[in-house]
Amino acid sequence: MVRAGGFEATPMVVSGADLSGGIIESLPIGDPQRARGWLIDTARDFSPPEFDWYYVYVTTQPTKFWSRGTLVLDAKEPAVTIFPPGMEHVAKLAEPAFVFGVSSPTEEVDPSAWPKTARVASIEKALKKLGARRLRLIVGRRLKNEEGWEDRDWSLDEKGDVPTRQVLVNKRDLFELSVTNENASKSAHTHRRTSEAFACVSDIQLFWKGNKAMFQAVKGPAMIVVSTPVCHATVPSGTTYVLQVSNDGWGVDDDAAPCKVSD
């Protein structure tokens, strides 16, 4: 793990180049009792360390998920896969892969509708239609052109000028998951109560303001975690997954303010 810039109020950065022998790096995303992230750089089984957390897997290779000896999902393509709290499972991961784990109150779920999975090819198709906007997958509340993600497989309704996207609604808005890419604008911002994590296979540029303006070119695969109140901006070169986690339980929505990363 590398803390960019060498002082406390700076982003944490880990890339595949930093890992020795494919060690799994666990990064706290804000409070480590609330959320953590892992960069997987060698093939291995991943068993969730916390039973009552959501787990989000970003996989680039065919991946099988098992629960108590039963195969629950055979993802033959790169995908984003989401397990709810309380659903015991083991993921047989190939490198590179990313895992986000987030604490959340346990809710009663229909096992037949889980895990949720979205193919990366479908996600990237949607991003092309959205231009510079992020594709939201887990949200606090739905917006226009978003509908509930009820079935296991994520889908996109391409009718009209703006496609209708499926989203999971996290009613307490404790965390949100979105996807962006190289078309996103470089928008510097800061958060008062939200920690933000970025995961990408491709390279990404990181700008932030500490005691002075700072910059780091990060080689993918990589995971970056930015805590409050660091002013920061990222410039991805490819598909990038963004997890935002509420540090105080008051929600993620409306917690971004513009700032300047340059002197």
N, C-alpha and C positions, 0 to 999 in steps of 0.2 A: 504494500500500500504506500502511496506517495501523497503527502499533503503538499499541494502546489504552493510554492512560495516560502514554505518553511515556517509560517507563523500561524497562530490558532485560527483566526477568523478568515480562513481561506478554504477553497474547495478541496475535497479529497478526490484523488484520481488513482485508478488502478487500470492497467492495460495488460494485454496478454504478454507483452514484452517484459513486464515486471514479475511474472509468475515463474517460479522455479519448479519444474516437474508437474505443472498443472495443479498447484495448490489452490483450493477454493478460498478466495478472499471474501470474507464477510464484512460488509461496510454498514455501519449504522446510518440510517436515514433519519436524522434527528435523534430522538430518543431510541436507543437500541431495543428497549422493551416494547416499542411501538412498531418499528419497521426496520428491516435490514435488506441488503442486496448481496447477491453472489455472482461472480464471474466464473464460469466453468470453462477451464481450458484444457481438460483432458477427459476422455470417456469415463464415466462412473455412474453409479447409482446415487440418487439424491433422495434422502428421506427427510421430510420437513421436521425441523427441530421443535416446532411449536404446533400443538394440535389444533388450537382454536384461532388460527390465522388464515387469511386469504393467501394463496400462493399463485403467482403469475409466472409462467415459464415462457421465455422467448427462445425458440429452438431454430437452428439452421440446418439440422439434419433429421432424417427419420427418427422418431422418438416413440417409445412405448411407455405407457403409464399403467401401473398395476395397483390393485387394491385387494389386500388379503388373498393374494395368489390368483386373482382374476384379472384378466386384461380388460381395462376399462376404456382405453383409447390407444389406437395404433395410428399415430400421426405420420403419414408417409411423406409429407411435404413440410417445409419450414412453416412454423405457425406460432401463434400466441395462444397459450392454453391456461385457463383459469380454474382453480379449485376453490370451493368455498370452505369456511371454517368447519372443522369436525369431520371432514371427508378424508379418511386415512388413505395414503397412497405412497408409491415409490415411483420416481421417474428415472428411466434409464437414458441418461443424457450423453450426447456426443458433442465434441467441441466444435466451435465455441457456442456457448449457451449462457443465458442470463436467468436469474431467479429473483423475483421480488417477493418478500414476505411482509404482510401487514396485519397487525392486530385489529380485530373488529369484533363487536358483540356477535355471539353465535345466533344465527337465524335458522329457523326450520326451512329446509330446502327439499325439493323433489329430486332424489338421486338420479332419476331418469333424464333430467335436463342438465346434468353436470357430468364431467367438466365441460365448460364452454371452450370452444376453439375457433380461431379465426386464421385462415391461411394467409401467409405473408403476401402471396401473389394478389389476393383480394384486397388486402390492406393497401398495397402499393398502387393498385388500380384506382382505389378511392382517393388516395392522396393526389394523384395526377389530376383528378377532377376538382379537387378542393384548392388547387393552386398553393398559395402561401399559408393557408389555414391548417391547423392541426386536425387530425382525425381523433375524435374522442371515443374511448371504449368503455371506461368506467367513469361515471359522473355523479355529481350531487343532485342535479336536476336536468331533465331533458330540455333541449332547445328545439327550435323549429327545424324540421327535416331530420329529427331523431325519433326513433321508436324503440320500444322495449325489446331487449334481446331475450326472447323466450325460449327458443330452441337451443340445442347444443351448438349447432354450426352457425357462425356469423354470416350474414348475407347483406347485400347492397342492392337497393332499389334504384336503378339508374334512370327512371322516368323523370322528365323535367330537366330544367337547367341545373338544379342542385340535387345531387343524389340523396336519397333518404338512407341514413345509417342507423344500425342497431347499437344500443348502448345498454350497459348494466347500470342500474340506478342504486347508488349507495346513499340511502336516504339521510344518513347523518353527515354525509359529505366529509368523512374522515380521511378519505384519499380519493385521488382521481388518476386515471391512466389515459394517456394520449400518445399519438404517434405523429412525428414530423419528418421532414426530409430536407434535401438541399435547396428546395424552393422557398423555405421559410425565410422571412426577413430577420436580419440581425437586430433584435429588439432587447435592449438592456433593461433589466427590471430587478426589483428587490421584493422580498416578502417579509411581513411582520411576524407571521405565525406558521409559515409553511416551509418544510424542507423539500428539496427537489432533487431527483436523481435522473441521470441520463444514461442510457445503455445503447451501444451501437457496435456493429461489426466493422464498419468503415471508420476512417479517420474523422476527427472532430476538432474544431478550434474552440478554445475556451478563453474568454475575456472576463476579467473581474477587477474590482477596485478595492484594494486594501489600503495600505499606507500610501500607495501610488498605483497608477494604472499597470495591470499585469496581463500577460498573455502566455498561453501554453498551447502548442500544437500536440495533440494527443493521438497516438497511433492506435487504431482499432485492432482487435476488439477491445472495448474499453467501457468502464463505468465511472461516472463522475457524480459526486454528491455535493450539493451546495446547501448550506444551512443559512438560517436567518442571521443577520440582515444583510448578507453580502450582495452587493450590486454586481450582476453578472449578465453575460450573453454568451450564447453558443452558436457556432456556425457549423452545422453538420455537412458531411459530404455524401451522405446516404441516409437510409431509413434509420430513425432514432426513436427510441421508446422513452417516454417521460413519465415518471411517477411523482406525484405531489402528495405529501402527507401532512395532515394538520398536526402541529406540535401540541396544541392545547385542547383539541377536541371541539373547537368552535367552527371548524369547517375550512375548506380550501377556497371556496368561491369568493370572488372580489377581494383577493389578498395579494394583488400584484400592483406595484407602483413603478412608473418609469424612473429611470436614473441614468447616469452617464458613467461609462467605464473608462473614458479617456480623461486626461488631465486638462 
